[in-house]
């Protein structure tokens, strides 16, 4: 997220928790240095078994040492380090992600829950729209049309879920080109007869 967007968020009285990507080299370097030279305020660990993989997640919260971080990052108060390690597809992995926050929250558990909820939304809606509905490859450039299509896709996903379809991909395959079944799904009896 660009600094200008963060400034707007903060100026309107809101707070933020933002993942820092590796392409933000100066900010990443400042965060890592700040973490190296300080002690975690709080640590929260979880371990879960899910879909054939075991993952241990460690969330650490640090006070942001402003002397190592560009001062233009408004209201930056906390650095959150999330370490994920485990076995995925029979291969070991170890990932470290960094987040920054304007919150003066010290609980690593609070940040852990918030970050997991964000990824739950990402996986349940955005990933479905990107992968299953191929939204990222849309060639339409008119912003209003794109917004309308996105809304229709979100409604479609909701209809599938309300009707008990946990796999949107399977639901799309099942109802593709099935006018009668689609109209029954949304409670409209088909006009066309067999």
KOLLUM-16198 format. One record per atom (N, C-alpha, C, O, CB): x, y, z; residue in three letters. Coordinates in steps of 0.001 Angstrom, whole numbers, plus 500000, padded with zeros to 6 digits. Glycine has a CB too. Example, Ala and Ser with C-alpha at 12.3 -4.5 7.8 and 13.67 -1.06 7.14 Angstrom:
513190494310507800ALA;512300495500507800ALA;513200496700507800ALA;514236496681508465ALA;511308495527509046ALA;512850497750507080SER;513670498940507140SER;512900500030507870SER;513409501138508039SER;514084499402505725SER;
//
This chain:
500850498833500000UNK;500000500000500000UNK;500902501238500000UNK;501805501337500831UNK;499029499993501227UNK;500676502173499091UNK;501511503368499012UNK;501375504252500252UNK;500336504263500913UNK;501155504166497773UNK;502448504996500555UNK;502449505879501716UNK;501319506906501642UNK;500718507238502664UNK;503793506589501833UNK;501025507412500434UNK;499951508402500268UNK;498617507838500733UNK;497835508545501368UNK;499848508849498799UNK;498347506567500425UNK;497100505926500849UNK;497067505816502362UNK;496030506055502980UNK;496948504528500204UNK;498193505456502964UNK;498284505357504422UNK;498031506721505053UNK;497328506820506058UNK;499667504811504851UNK;498602507773504467UNK;498376509126504982UNK;496891509467504981UNK;496383510031505950UNK;499154510157504148UNK;496194509127503902UNK;494760509393503804UNK;494001508616504869UNK;493099509159505506UNK;494235509030502405UNK;494358507347505071UNK;493708506506506089UNK;493867507137507466UNK;492897507275508210UNK;494301505072506083UNK;495091507516507798UNK;495394508080509113UNK;494743509447509276UNK;494197509745510339UNK;496911508189509317UNK;494791510283508242UNK;494197511627508310UNK;492696511577508567UNK;492126512516509121UNK;494467512388507015UNK;492059510487508167UNK;490613510339508381UNK;490300509672509716UNK;489147509341509991UNK;489993509531507245UNK;491332509475510551UNK;491128508931511888UNK;491089507420511969UNK;490658506867512981UNK;489882509461512437UNK;491531506740510918UNK;491518505282510901UNK;492890504715511239UNK;493894505428511233UNK;491063504771509538UNK;492913503425511534UNK;494158502719511787UNK;494416501734510664UNK;493554501505509815UNK;494119501999513148UNK;495605501151510663UNK;495953500205509607UNK;496827499081510132UNK;497549499236511117UNK;496658500920508468UNK;496745497941509448UNK;497676496830509574UNK;497966496436508131UNK;497065496002507413UNK;497084495608510451UNK;499221496586507702UNK;499578496397506299UNK;500737495421506189UNK;501728495528506913UNK;499940497742505638UNK;500600494457505266UNK;501723493560505011UNK;502764494308504197UNK;502433495018503247UNK;501260492267504272UNK;504021494145504575UNK;505135494786503875UNK;505730493766502913UNK;506170492693503326UNK;506220495320504881UNK;505740494101501660UNK;506265493200500628UNK;507778493396500491UNK;508315494441500858UNK;505556493451499262UNK;508445492389499966UNK;509908492427499842UNK;510393493493498853UNK;511557493892498899UNK;510422491064499408UNK;509512493958497959UNK;509941495000497018UNK;510027496384497677UNK;510483497340497050UNK;508978495056495833UNK;509599496492498914UNK;509743497734499671UNK;511043497625500487UNK;511026497527501714UNK;508484497992500610UNK;512158497646499763UNK;513468497310500336UNK;513869498187501510UNK;514334497674502528UNK;514518497406499279UNK;513701499487501392UNK;514118500408502451UNK;513292500160503723UNK;513834500110504827UNK;513967501883501983UNK;511974500006503546UNK;511111499759504696UNK;511435498402505323UNK;511530498292506545UNK;509627499821504283UNK;511605497367504493UNK;511957496022505005UNK;513250496057505809UNK;513333495469506888UNK;512099495018503841UNK;514244496736505291UNK;515535496824505980UNK;515367497504507341UNK;515942497056508333UNK;516562497598505116UNK;514585498578507388UNK;514326499281508650UNK;513588498412509651UNK;513893498436510843UNK;513528500542508391UNK;512619497646509171UNK;511861496757510057UNK;512758495675510644UNK;512721495401511844UNK;510691496115509301UNK;513562495066509781UNK;514451493992510238UNK;515460494501511259UNK;515734493829512254UNK;515184493367509049UNK;516011495680511016UNK;516968496275511953UNK;516288496587513282UNK;516846496331514349UNK;517590497558511358UNK;515086497136513210UNK;514322497454514413UNK;514058496189515230UNK;514153496207516457UNK;512994498139514044UNK;513726495093514546UNK;513460493821515224UNK;514735493250515839UNK;514720492766516971UNK;512849492807514243UNK;515833493308515096UNK;517120492768515587UNK;517579493449516862UNK;518150492812517748UNK;518199492919514521UNK;517324494761516950UNK;517850495537518067UNK;516857495740519206UNK;517091496542520111UNK;518303496865517573UNK;515745495005519154UNK;514780495147520249UNK;514220493781520642UNK;514475492773519982UNK;513630496103519844UNK;513468493774521710UNK;512873492548522224UNK;511374492583521913UNK;510745493639521972UNK;513134492389523767UNK;510816491428521586UNK;509381491343521291UNK;508565491734522522UNK;508884491345523646UNK;509000489914520826UNK;507514492505522288UNK;506594492882523364UNK;505773491663523772UNK;505526491430524956UNK;505661494051522920UNK;505350490881522757UNK;504520489714523026UNK;504726488692521903UNK;505069489048520775UNK;503015490116523152UNK;504510487416522236UNK;504653486324521269UNK;503433485415521394UNK;502974485117522496UNK;505985485517521505UNK;502916484980520239UNK;501782484051520226UNK;502087482946519220UNK;502414483213518064UNK;500437484787519866UNK;501973481682519689UNK;502255480538518811UNK;501016479677518656UNK;500265479457519606UNK;503421479695519362UNK;500818479191517429UNK;499736478240517166UNK;500282477130516294UNK;501248477305515552UNK;498513478934516485UNK;499636475985516405UNK;499994474865515534UNK;498686474270515043UNK;497773474021515831UNK;500888473784516283UNK;498598474044513741UNK;497361473466513215UNK;497642472446512130UNK;498629472525511399UNK;496453474557512674UNK;496733471486512056UNK;496777470488510998UNK;495599470784510098UNK;494457470823510557UNK;496734469011511561UNK;495868470992508817UNK;494818471383507889UNK;495147470900506486UNK;496238471161505978UNK;494626472903507900UNK;494223470205505863UNK;494364469754504483UNK;495694469035504235UNK;496386469306503254UNK;494238470935503543UNK;496031468126505132UNK;497226467324504941UNK;498527468030505256UNK;499597467512504934UNK;497270466851503562UNK;498469469185505868UNK;499719469854506229UNK;499673470289507688UNK;498615470571508250UNK;499977471071505311UNK;500845470330508265UNK;500997470775509650UNK;501745472097509596UNK;502783472217508945UNK;501759469706510541UNK;501196473088510296UNK;501843474401510265UNK;501941474984511665UNK;500982474978512437UNK;501076475361509344UNK;503123475485511963UNK;503349476208513211UNK;503491477677512833UNK;504274478027511950UNK;504626475672513990UNK;502728478530513508UNK;502759479953513217UNK;503159480712514480UNK;502550480536515536UNK;501384480442512687UNK;504176481547514368UNK;504633482355515493UNK;504471483820515136UNK;505009484291514133UNK;506108482032515858UNK;503726484537515963UNK;503499485964515737UNK;504182486732516864UNK;503939486486518046UNK;501961486301515669UNK;505043487670516467UNK;505744488509517441UNK;505408489960517168UNK;505331490391516018UNK;507280488281517384UNK;505206490712518250UNK;504905492139518141UNK;506080492928518705UNK;506578492639519793UNK;503580492498518889UNK;506512493927517945UNK;507619494806518350UNK;507160496254518300UNK;506318496632517485UNK;508862494598517437UNK;507732497052519188UNK;507514498496519095UNK;508350498991517916UNK;509518498627517784UNK;507903499244520446UNK;507756499812517071UNK;508476500332515906UNK;509501501366516364UNK;509145502401516928UNK;507489500956514874UNK;510770501076516116UNK;511840502028516418UNK;511936503011515252UNK;512486502679514203UNK;513215501293516659UNK;511419504182515429UNK;511278505152514346UNK;512618505597513752UNK;512661506054512610UNK;510527506357514847UNK;513700505471514505UNK;514998505926513978UNK;515489505051512827UNK;516378505461512081UNK;516044505938515094UNK;514918503835512670UNK;515337502944511589UNK;514349502920510419UNK;514595502282509396UNK;515517501543512126UNK;513228503628510591UNK;512148503559509601UNK;511840504961509092UNK;511780505919509863UNK;510871502905510208UNK;511648505061507793UNK;511311506323507134UNK;510183507029507895UNK;509106506464508086UNK;510897506075505657UNK;510437508248508320UNK;509488509007509142UNK;508193509336508409UNK;507206509704509046UNK;510130510284509615UNK;508179509214507095UNK;506961509541506353UNK;505859508484506512UNK;504722508704506095UNK;507292509709504885UNK;506199507335507118UNK;505155506352507416UNK;504423506838508651UNK;504877506635509777UNK;505750504908507634UNK;503282507484508432UNK;502532508116509510UNK;502025507112510535UNK;501537506032510202UNK;501371508890508944UNK;502160507505511774UNK;501567506795512909UNK;501970505328512994UNK;501207504510513509UNK;500077506889512833UNK;503147504985512502UNK;503612503595512572UNK;504042503301514013UNK;505016503874514501UNK;504799503338511564UNK;503322502416514685UNK;503583502120516093UNK;504100500712516354UNK;504902500504517265UNK;502342502330516877UNK;503646499742515561UNK;504014498357515820UNK;504503497659514560UNK;504072497959513447UNK;502836497603516402UNK;505415496722514773UNK;505887495832513719UNK;505451494431514132UNK;505634494027515281UNK;507465495931513507UNK;504881493708513201UNK;504434492357513473UNK;505214491414512559UNK;505243491593511341UNK;502888492214513263UNK;505840490418513160UNK;506585489416512399UNK;505824488091512518UNK;505572487601513619UNK;508078489277512922UNK;505464487526511361UNK;504748486256511337UNK;505655485219510685UNK;506043485357509525UNK;503384486379510571UNK;505987484180511444UNK;506808483090510934UNK;505926481862510791UNK;505289481422511747UNK;508024482805511868UNK;505900481318509588UNK;505135480095509322UNK;506116479010508916UNK;506965479212508048UNK;504048480321508207UNK;505989477869509550UNK;506857476754509180UNK;506090475457509320UNK;505207475313510166UNK;508136476729510049UNK;506453474523508470UNK;505773473247508517UNK;506092472410507298UNK;507153472532506685UNK;504285473448508635UNK;505133471551506966UNK;505311470659505823UNK;504119470847504896UNK;502969470736505321UNK;505450469160506275UNK;504397471129503643UNK;503379471312502625UNK;503751470437501430UNK;504839470566500870UNK;503246472818502213UNK;502842469550501049UNK;503114468604499955UNK;504409467834500197UNK;505225467655499292UNK;503192469348498611UNK;504576467386501431UNK;505716466564501864UNK;507051467307501809UNK;508108466677501851UNK;505804465323501007UNK;507015468635501714UNK;508249469429501712UNK;508197470448502849UNK;507174471087503092UNK;508452470146500340UNK;509322470576503530UNK;509406471546504626UNK;509481472957504057UNK;510071473185503001UNK;510638471258505530UNK;508877473898504771UNK;508959475306504372UNK;509102476191505606UNK;508742475793506714UNK;507711475720503554UNK;509622477372505403UNK;509833478368506456UNK;509655479741505811UNK;510439480126504944UNK;511267478221507132UNK;508642480467506224UNK;508348481782505641UNK;508255482823506745UNK;507723482554507822UNK;507031481745504820UNK;508775484007506472UNK;508657485119507408UNK;507997486270506672UNK;508440486676505597UNK;510052485538507990UNK;506922486795507272UNK;506218487946506708UNK;506220489063507743UNK;506220488820508949UNK;504756487573506286UNK;506221490286507242UNK;506241491450508121UNK;505015492316507867UNK;504552492462506736UNK;507532492269507916UNK;504507492883508950UNK;503372493794508879UNK;503721495027509690UNK;504523494964510623UNK;502057493123509400UNK;503115496145509331UNK;503241497359510131UNK;501841497782510553UNK;500861497499509864UNK;503968498505509337UNK;501759498455511683UNK;500449498866512175UNK;500522500201512897UNK;501516500539513540UNK;499876497806513102UNK;499437500944512764UNK;499308502202513497UNK;498751501955514892UNK;498773502853515735UNK;498408503184512732UNK;498259500767515141UNK;497688500445516447UNK;498773500394517520UNK;499920500040517246UNK;496939499106516388UNK;498398500747518727UNK;499321500623519856UNK;499021499352520633UNK;499240499278521842UNK;499227501855520782UNK;498520498363519924UNK;498162497058520490UNK;499436496270520800UNK;500375496265520004UNK;497247496258519511UNK;499465495610521950UNK;500629494814522324UNK;500391493317522223UNK;501342492540522307UNK;501045495155523716UNK;499148492893522045UNK;498822491465522043UNK;499111490826520685UNK;498512491184519671UNK;497350491259522415UNK;500042489873520691UNK;500366489136519470UNK;499166488296519035UNK;498962488088517839UNK;501609488234519686UNK;498378487818519979UNK;497200487010519650UNK;496171487841518881UNK;495560487350517931UNK;496565486433520934UNK;495982489082519283UNK;495037489964518585UNK;495468490154517133UNK;494649490058516220UNK;494936491338519300UNK;496758490423516924UNK;497258490579515553UNK;497157489264514779UNK;496808489263513599UNK;498717491074515566UNK;497462488146515442UNK;497394486836514780UNK;495978486558514272UNK;495797486106513142UNK;497840485715515748UNK;494997486826515094UNK;493600486591514713UNK;493202487507513551UNK;492582487055512589UNK;492658486819515923UNK;493556488783513641UNK;493217489731512577UNK;493844489370511240UNK;493189489446510200UNK;493649491117512972UNK;495102488980511265UNK;495808488605510029UNK;495203487338509440UNK;495033487247508224UNK;497321488398510298UNK;494874486360510278UNK;494256485121509787UNK;492880485401509190UNK;492525484826508161UNK;494138484086510924UNK;492105486274509824UNK;490785486610509292UNK;490912487277507927UNK;490110487014507031UNK;490026487529510266UNK;491908488135507765UNK;492132488776506466UNK;492382487720505394UNK;491787487775504318UNK;493324489761506538UNK;493258486760505684UNK;493581485734504693UNK;492409484809504454UNK;492283484241503369UNK;494789484929505133UNK;491544484644505450UNK;490334483839505256UNK;489439484510504219UNK;488901483838503338UNK;489568483650506599UNK;489276485832504315UNK;488498486583503326UNK;489164486486501962UNK;488500486263500949UNK;488348488065503748UNK;490471486653501944UNK;491224486575500687UNK;491003485224500014UNK;490766485154498808UNK;492731486803500940UNK;491082484157500801UNK;490938482819500232UNK;489496482497499850UNK;489262481815498852UNK;491446481786501212UNK;488525482979500631UNK;487139482627500382UNK;486495483458499277UNK;485600482963498593UNK;486353482776501639UNK;486917484688499084UNK;486272485526498077UNK;487223485929496964UNK;486994485600495800UNK;485700486761498722UNK;488281486633497310UNK;489160487172496273UNK;489829486081495448UNK;489926486201494227UNK;490217488050496899UNK;490287485025496097UNK;490934483949495349UNK;489939483277494415UNK;490273482940493279UNK;491547482916496306UNK;488714483083494897UNK;487681482484494053UNK;487420483376492845UNK;487307482891491719UNK;486375482261494856UNK;487326484682493085UNK;487068485599491970UNK;488246485636491005UNK;488059485736489792UNK;486776487011492495UNK;489458485556491544UNK;490646485606490686UNK;490851484302489920UNK;491061484321488707UNK;491884485912491521UNK;490793483181490616UNK;491150481897490013UNK;489967481240489313UNK;490049480903488132UNK;491700480961491073UNK;488864481057490042UNK;487728480334489476UNK;487003481169488430UNK;486646480666487365UNK;486757479926490579UNK;486787482446488733UNK;486044483294487808UNK;486953484108486889UNK;486471484902486081UNK;485146484223488581UNK;488253483915487010UNK;489232484516486094UNK;489146486045486030UNK;489346486643484973UNK;489039483949484705UNK;488851486661487162UNK;488626488109487193UNK;489873488913486817UNK;489765489957486174UNK;488157488522488571UNK;491040488438487208UNK;492267489190486919UNK;492576489290485433UNK;493300490192485012UNK;493432488553487623UNK;492037488378484636UNK;492321488388483197UNK;491228489078482379UNK;491186488948481156UNK;492498486968482701UNK;490354489803483053UNK;489282490513482360UNK;489891491605481473UNK;490714492398481932UNK;488271491125483380UNK;489487491639480226UNK;490034492618479275UNK;489217493909479214UNK;489588494845478507UNK;490106492003477889UNK;488121493960479943UNK;487281495160479952UNK;487983496246480771UNK;488464495978481871UNK;485859494850480536UNK;488040497445480248UNK;488754498538480914UNK;487827499634481454UNK;488280500530482167UNK;489742499151479955UNK;486553499568481125UNK;485594500543481637UNK;485351500261483119UNK;484862499188483472UNK;484255500492480831UNK;485688501213483984UNK;485634500985485432UNK;484237500640485927UNK;484090499804486819UNK;486132502206486162UNK;483211501269485362UNK;481843500996485799UNK;481422499581485435UNK;480800498889486241UNK;480876502004485182UNK;481756499151484230UNK;481407497790483803UNK;482159496763484650UNK;481581495760485069UNK;481729497588482297UNK;483434497009484899UNK;484236496102485726UNK;483646496011487138UNK;483564494920487703UNK;485713496580485786UNK;483241497140487704UNK;482642497150489046UNK;481332496358489055UNK;481066495602489989UNK;482391498605489520UNK;480515496536488009UNK;479243495806487925UNK;479475494297487794UNK;478793493502488442UNK;478414496316486731UNK;480435493909486957UNK;480751492479486804UNK;481252491884488114UNK;480885490767488477UNK;481803492274485701UNK;482087492631488817UNK;482612492164490100UNK;481478491955491100UNK;481475490978491848UNK;483640493166490662UNK;480518492877491109UNK;479360492754491995UNK;478534491518491639UNK;478121490771492526UNK;478486494018491917UNK;478295491302490350UNK;477536490127489903UNK;478259488844490312UNK;477623487886490752UNK;477330490160488365UNK;479586488822490168UNK;480356487638490552UNK;480270487394492056UNK;480169486246492489UNK;481823487792490126UNK;480310488456492852UNK;480191488317494311UNK;478818487776494687UNK;478704486920495564UNK;480438489671495011UNK;477780488271494028UNK;476417487790494293UNK;476311486311493919UNK;475716485521494653UNK;475366488630493501UNK;476887485944492785UNK;476861484545492343UNK;477527483636493383UNK;476992482582493729UNK;477567484398490973UNK;478691484050493872UNK;479398483268494895UNK;478520483128496140UNK;478435482047496724UNK;480758483935495261UNK;477870484215496543UNK;476988484179497720UNK;475823483232497509UNK;475461482488498421UNK;476463485577498041UNK;475221483246496312UNK;474102482344496018UNK;474553480892496118UNK;473851480067496704UNK;473525482629494614UNK;475695480576495564UNK;476215479209495661UNK;476417478812497122UNK;476031477716497529UNK;477541479079494886UNK;477014479692497899UNK;477303479363499308UNK;476022479230500124UNK;475904478332500958UNK;478208480437499936UNK;475057480127499883UNK;473778480054500604UNK;473091478722500330UNK;472410478173501197UNK;472851481225500199UNK;473274478212499128UNK;472643476943498738UNK;473523475729499050UNK;473290474642498521UNK;472315476964497252UNK;474529475909499904UNK;475298474789500426UNK;476458474302499573UNK;476971473208499810UNK;474402473680500645UNK;476880475074498600UNK;478008474676497754UNK;479305475234498345UNK;479565476435498259UNK;477809475174496286UNK;480107474367498939UNK;481360474839499537UNK;482444475029498481UNK;483350475842498659UNK;481843473856500609UNK;482354474279497378UNK;483321474443496288UNK;482667475249495168UNK;481782474759494467UNK;483820473053495758UNK;483113476477495017UNK;482549477348493977UNK;482903476803492602UNK;482102476898491672UNK;483064478803494130UNK;484085476238492465UNK;484502475664491182UNK;483534474561490746UNK;483106474525489592UNK;485939475104491281UNK;483194473670491669UNK;482265472583491345UNK;480865473121491051UNK;480172472615490169UNK;482207471571492499UNK;480455474149491795UNK;479138474751491556UNK;479071475382490170UNK;478077475227489461UNK;478824475806492629UNK;480132476093489785UNK;480177476710488452UNK;480068475629487380UNK;479324475781486411UNK;481486477532488263UNK;480805474548487556UNK;480755473442486582UNK;479368472807486541UNK;478877472455485469UNK;481812472371486927UNK;478743472660487696UNK;477430472012487774UNK;476337472845487100UNK;475465472303486421UNK;477059471759489232UNK;476391474158487291UNK;475298475013486810UNK;475582475691485467UNK;474725476400484940UNK;475003476066487836UNK;476762475482484919UNK;477101476084483629UNK;476112475627482559UNK;475884474429482392UNK;478548475718483219UNK;475527476578481837UNK;474584476309480737UNK;473346475527481186UNK;472748474812480382UNK;475290475539479633UNK;472961475653482442UNK;471787474958482974UNK;470756475996483423UNK;470634476285484614UNK;472181474014484159UNK;470016476555482457UNK;469075477637482734UNK;468040477248483783UNK;467778478011484712UNK;468375478053481458UNK;467451476064483637UNK;466404475639484574UNK;466975475537486001UNK;466387476071486942UNK;465798474270484131UNK;468101474861486156UNK;468692474686487485UNK;469124476027488089UNK;468963476252489288UNK;469895473735487406UNK;469662476898487268UNK;470087478224487757UNK;468889479032488245UNK;468943479662489302UNK;470830479002486644UNK;467816479009487475UNK;466632479782487873UNK;466000479202489140UNK;465478479949489967UNK;465596479807486730UNK;466044477880489295UNK;465534477269490519UNK;466425477610491714UNK;465944477776492835UNK;465430475747490352UNK;467713477708491460UNK;468671478035492518UNK;468372479398493140UNK;468525479583494347UNK;470098478016491964UNK;467947480344492313UNK;467651481694492836UNK;466160481909493078UNK;465729483016493402UNK;468164482757491867UNK;465368480831492916UNK;463954480908493257UNK;463056481445492158UNK;461934481869492434UNK;463792481745494446UNK;463518481436490937UNK;462708481885489804UNK;462399480654488967UNK;463306479933488551UNK;463447482995488951UNK;461128480419488724UNK;460772479270487898UNK;461069479594486443UNK;460804480705485984UNK;459278478888488084UNK;461611478644485726UNK;462000478910484344UNK;460819479236483443UNK;459748478638483547UNK;462736477731483788UNK;461038480181482573UNK;460029480567481591UNK;460008479543480461UNK;458951479219479918UNK;460307481993481038UNK;461167479051480124UNK;461279478096479035UNK;460845476716479484UNK;461139476299480604UNK;462702478054478505UNK;460173476033478644UNK;459776474652478938UNK;460659473725478149UNK;461230474106477127UNK;458279474400478607UNK;460770472494478634UNK;461594471503477921UNK;461093471275476527UNK;461667470475475788UNK;461623470185478669UNK;
//
